[in-house]
Amino acid sequence: MNNKLNYFTSIKFLSKYIKKYKKNFILFYVGELFNALLKVYIPITFAIMIDEIVYYKNISVFLNVSLIFIVMLLFSCALYYFSENQHCYLSILYAFDIKKDVFDNLQMADAEYMSNANTGDIINTVQSYTKECMHFVIRNIFHMINNILILIFLVVYIFLLGWQIGLLMMIIVPLSVFVSVKFGKKTKKYANEQRQNYAEYSGWLYEMLSGLRDIRMLGAQDTAKNLFVNHQKKIIKVNVKTGLLSMTAQNIITVINLFIQLSIFGVVAFMAYQNNMTVGSLTLILAYFANMTKYVGFLSGMYLEAQNRISYIQRIYDFINVPNEKNWYGKDKLNVTNGKISFKNVDFAYKNSNPVLSDFSLDINADEKIALVGKSGSGKTSFAYMLIGFFRPQKGFIEIDGQRLNDCTLASIRENIGIVQQDTLLFDGTIKENLILGKRQATDDEIIKACKRAGIFDFIDSFPQKTNTLIGKDGIGLSGGQKQRLTIARIYLKNPKIIIFDEATSSLDSETEENIHKAWEDVLVGRTSIVIAHRQSSVMLCKKAAILENGRIIEIGLPEEMIHTSEAFKTLFAIKEANHHD
Amino acid sequence: MIKRIKYRLQFLKMVIPYAHGVKRFFVFNFIFSLIALGLSFITPVFYRIFIEQVVLQGQLNRFLWVLGGYLSICAINIAMGYAKFHGNNRLINDTVLKIKHKILGGLFAQEFTEYEKQSIGDTKMKIEDDPNSAASFASAQTIGYIIAYFTLLGSTFFLFYLDWRLALFSITVIPLAFYFDNWISKREKVYNEQMRVNDQNMSSWLHASVQGWREVKAFNLQKHEKTRFVYFINRHGKLYAKWIHYWTVRVLLLPKIRDDLFMQFGLYFLGGILIIFDNLKISDLLVFSIYYGMLSGAVRTVSSTDADLQAAMPYIDRLMNQLGKAEIEQRNGKIPDETNNITLSDVSFSYDGSDKVVINHFSLEICKGERIAITGKSGCGKTTLLKLITGMVEPTEGRVSFSNIDLKDIDIGTMHKRIGYVMQENLLFNTTIRENLIYGKSNATEVEMLDACKKAYIYDFIESLPDKLDTIIGERGIKLSGGQRQRIVLARLFLRDVDIFIFDEATNALDQYSENIVHNAIHSIGREKTIIIVAHRESSIELCHRKLVM
């Protein structure tokens, strides 16, 4: 799975997508090829024109050549237009196919991957890296082939004009390859250093700027200023080094080119002296010489570019191959009638790390309310995630009303189980858009009823646009309590038989907390409920409490009793004996 | 054009003080550029000698002249290139660093209320991207711009000198080409802008969708999200298909017609006819095309320099604005004595543009060594009270004083040096523990650091790490629990040796176990220090002598 792509495997990977648009790619290539030919043809025209006027004074040949040139130029303009249309068509559709595959995989990617994924990275993969797949085909396949063809043509033509000059020009290719490889390595090293420095610096800068106020309160302005100057100096130093290096490389190439140009001058002068050379040919040779340096430069540049692009394509390739939920083979529809849940000897561990749950068994009866408590890392969230099919047990099994979870489809599992995080995410959009996530085809009446039950109706009603009021980035801001109530309304709409409530770790003031608990109490009625509790008051909402430690349940009982009898419970919630107080 | 030149001068006037000590490099570079320009006018002369005298007339001995000419011009150019490189680096790096330093100083001196209004992205622009835009003024926007005009004039002169008819023809082509280019760019821009907006919207939607993957999965929203995805791509495709027409004409067709048809072919065609019927020399025609290349290059430089300026203007405007602000001197306040008591007399406060009075005629005195707990439900003004005490906001009515000096007149920096402020989320850099502690005391010794860690009950944890104080924490290193973070923050605070400790819901996000440890640390703070705790948990309030319910 961890295949490293190279030039050819990249092409192979992309060919799956290219095939579909073979015809367009070929048409596009033909257009590009003709334009490449025209580029080498132009200097020949001018050479003929010059020789006609300088040596032969033949006006009619001169005019004919001119006419041919104009016709070809206009034709090439038309061709450009045509081939760019192909290009446009391809970069929309071909790139779309790739984007679609990436996006499908994004949606199917398994929960473990998603919880560790970097959002910025994923966005880049979808939006930018897919574009590189188009550039790769055009620049690193088509243009590369054309450039090589042109170079061969130039060399052959010049040899035909005069082998001495041909030999002379052949020096340029290995020389510039040598120089660019030699400097390329060093430049790459510096560029890496530069990038690293800059990444380090900008990471630091972001942190520092976000803490400007803290730094002032720490009285550490001077420390921050000194560090700032040090960072800057480090960057400047490498920048100067890099600049100097690329300038030297440039100079060496300039000097080499000048020597070759002057040698060509010498040979041309000598050949002209022997009447073997014309001014037209001279201009042609000079033009080809300039082109040749340019194309050699292009080729080496393209090689470097290709390396970068391959790494982008690699990202896409890897992304398409990340573990995903397609491996979930359950076919049955989960049918929850009572809501009885049982975990039987379940083992679970994240990749390459310690077990989270080991030999975990727990039965939750229909309509029971149970609180799961324990220090962070004890496996509470993993338990919840397994129940909604984000994670799969590595050993043992989970049953709901006698149906094995592994045999059911993910969609049906998630339809029947509601999970709510206290600091839940609301999408930028209208209130309604956020609410109907619970039930896509909810009617306005249903929405209003749900809002009333969640105690948020009056708030929504106070806005002129009611449920169409925007929330989030461009809309109104919501307090923690209001968000909570929207989430509750959403749950009423979804109306699942089983509900998981993952409480937030940060605390609210006691009045808000009490209000929220009241609203929750109503929601939990008639459902099997699992509350992942961080606060004692939330545990008290439940009839039963289970204490998790190291992936196992160490105690289970009635919360009212555990307050007095369970040592683990007391440490967890720092319950002090009444007489211990000083 | 005049407007742009004025703009350039205005900006230069502002940044020249920052170039103190490196101004001479500007003069050197200008002289070097002038010499380089002169040399580029001379080069075609040698080419002409080569064509006319060596190739056509066969005077092979003249070839040595040509050789000497080309080589010496190249040598001079390379030598000057290095000198210019050095000068430019000194000029840019010194000046820009000074500017950045100044802006950073300004950021530290601004009103506290400003920090909440600014996004970090914006602030980063101010200190990084905006000053960097000044770099182009070291050469491209100034020397390069002037030299381009000189080139323009010089090459025009040579063109007319060589042949006025050809010159007239070729010069008319240039403005025509630019006119068309502009005309198309304007249309292209419309679609460009729409595509940018679409891309941006797509990014922010995608961001929300990726971040909300749990919701997407738990609510089975895959289809819904995919529809959005296809919508954005579809819209992009439609815009792109319209945009590509203009782009093709501007980037591919126009240059082809301008360069290949008019500049090269047209020139050779007319030149050829002139040679046949009017005895124009072929060498003149070839030299003409070189000067013509210089002319069109110069025109391009002028217009691209102007376009760059236009693009950089938002940055430069902000930079000028920022530098103007930084110029305002920081006030010199009174230095408070060691009394360190805090007095609020009849203070009221409401936020700008809000009718709601957050603090209403409130008086309070906190004496040295006192431990006071402030409690109340959220929104009752606890944090605002702390902001008033620390001078982050000014009271709308009444008076806040520290050591009996009104905060309006006090040297706020000195006061802040005596206050340690711990919030729910505190700044810890994603670097080593040691570097974080250094922000408490820049010259702290190893012993002092470890001592502070002991006092904050984090010593044992640090000792258990393989790299001890040099352990990297945060994103790139080990992840700390909330309790561990707060204890490192406390250690940093203990290093500072402050007189007043303020804990603003500092243990809120901790589980009760970690909270206990932090409370123990707070408990061990010396009795002569003042402690103010804002909290709503009973356990935090128990640490104090006095409880204030708001």
Interface residues (C-beta under 8 A of the other chain):
Chain A: I42 T45 F46 M49 I50 E52 I53 V54 K57 I59 F62 S66 F69 I70 L73 S76 C77 Y80 Y81 E84 N85 H87 C88 S91 I92 L93 F96 K99 K100 F103 D104 L106 Q107 M108 A109 A111 M114 A117 T119 I122 I123 V126 Q127 S202 G203 W204 L205 Y206 E207 M208 L209 S210 G211 L212 R213 D214 I215 R216 M217 L218 G219 A220 Q221 D222 T223 A224 K225 N226 F228 V229 Q232 K233 I236 V240 G243 L244 M247 N251 T254 V255 L258 Q261 L262 F265 G266 V268 A269 F270 A272 Y273 M277 V279 L282 T283 K375 S376 I388 F390 L410 A411 R414 E415 I417 G418 I419 Q421 T424 L425 F427 D428 L437 G438 R440 K473 K494 T505 S506 S507 L508 D509 S510 E511 T512 H534 T571 L572 F573 A574 H581
Chain B: F50 I51 V54 V55 L56 G58 L60 F63 V66 L67 Y70 L71 C74 I78 G81 Y82 F85 N89 N93 L97 K100 H101 L104 G105 L107 F108 F112 Y115 I120 T123 K124 I127 E128 D199 M202 S203 S204 L206 H207 A208 V210 Q211 G212 W213 R214 E215 V216 K217 A218 F219 N220 L221 Q222 H224 E225 K226 F229 V230 I233 H236 G237 Y240 A241 I244 W247 T248 L252 L253 K256 I257 D260 L261 Q264 F265 Y268 F269 G272 I275 I276 I282 L286 K377 S378 T390 M392 G413 H416 K417 I419 G420 Y421 Q424 N426 L427 F429 N430 T431 I438 Y439 G440 S442 S481 G482 R492 R496 N508 A509 D511 Q512 Y513 E515 N516 H536 R537 S539 E542
